[in-house]
């Protein structure tokens, strides 16, 4: 098990160099854009920050998750496609590995799309709300 985890983290770190490494800047930036846009929309409509609504509102959790998925789902899907292409390049062109690891694709897409979205939407919502109250 320890060997599998070591390979897993080694492969994740190796993705930051080599083919398609620019996605580590572009995907979080696009995710940040969508988070900012959604936070401004939240403030305009007067809703509670995303993560807090997801945790607290048990009866509306599915609705809140769908709302978030509408924003970061495209970025997540593109992240998975980019990682699959990366792995295929590493298998067939560079010949650095001979196996395909789908869980690594899901992990990379989650780190590049979902985590930045969730981390930035709430604080942006609070900051814009505070600035709006202060300016009124």
Secondary structure as the mmCIF struct_conf table of DSSP 4:
data_model
#
loop_
_struct_conf.conf_type_id
_struct_conf.id
_struct_conf.beg_label_comp_id
_struct_conf.beg_label_asym_id
_struct_conf.beg_label_seq_id
_struct_conf.end_label_comp_id
_struct_conf.end_label_asym_id
_struct_conf.end_label_seq_id
HELX_RH_AL_P HELX_RH_AL_P1 UNK A 2 UNK A 14
TURN_TY1_P TURN_TY1_P1 UNK A 15 UNK A 16
BEND BEND1 UNK A 17 UNK A 18
TURN_TY1_P TURN_TY1_P2 UNK A 19 UNK A 22
HELX_RH_AL_P HELX_RH_AL_P2 UNK A 23 UNK A 45
TURN_TY1_P TURN_TY1_P3 UNK A 46 UNK A 46
HELX_LH_PP_P HELX_LH_PP_P1 UNK A 47 UNK A 49
HELX_RH_AL_P HELX_RH_AL_P3 UNK A 50 UNK A 56
HELX_RH_3T_P HELX_RH_3T_P1 UNK A 58 UNK A 60
HELX_RH_AL_P HELX_RH_AL_P4 UNK A 61 UNK A 88
HELX_RH_PI_P HELX_RH_PI_P1 UNK A 89 UNK A 93
BEND BEND2 UNK A 94 UNK A 94
BEND BEND3 UNK A 96 UNK A 96
BEND BEND4 UNK A 98 UNK A 98
HELX_RH_AL_P HELX_RH_AL_P5 UNK A 102 UNK A 109
HELX_RH_PI_P HELX_RH_PI_P2 UNK A 110 UNK A 114
HELX_RH_AL_P HELX_RH_AL_P6 UNK A 115 UNK A 135
#
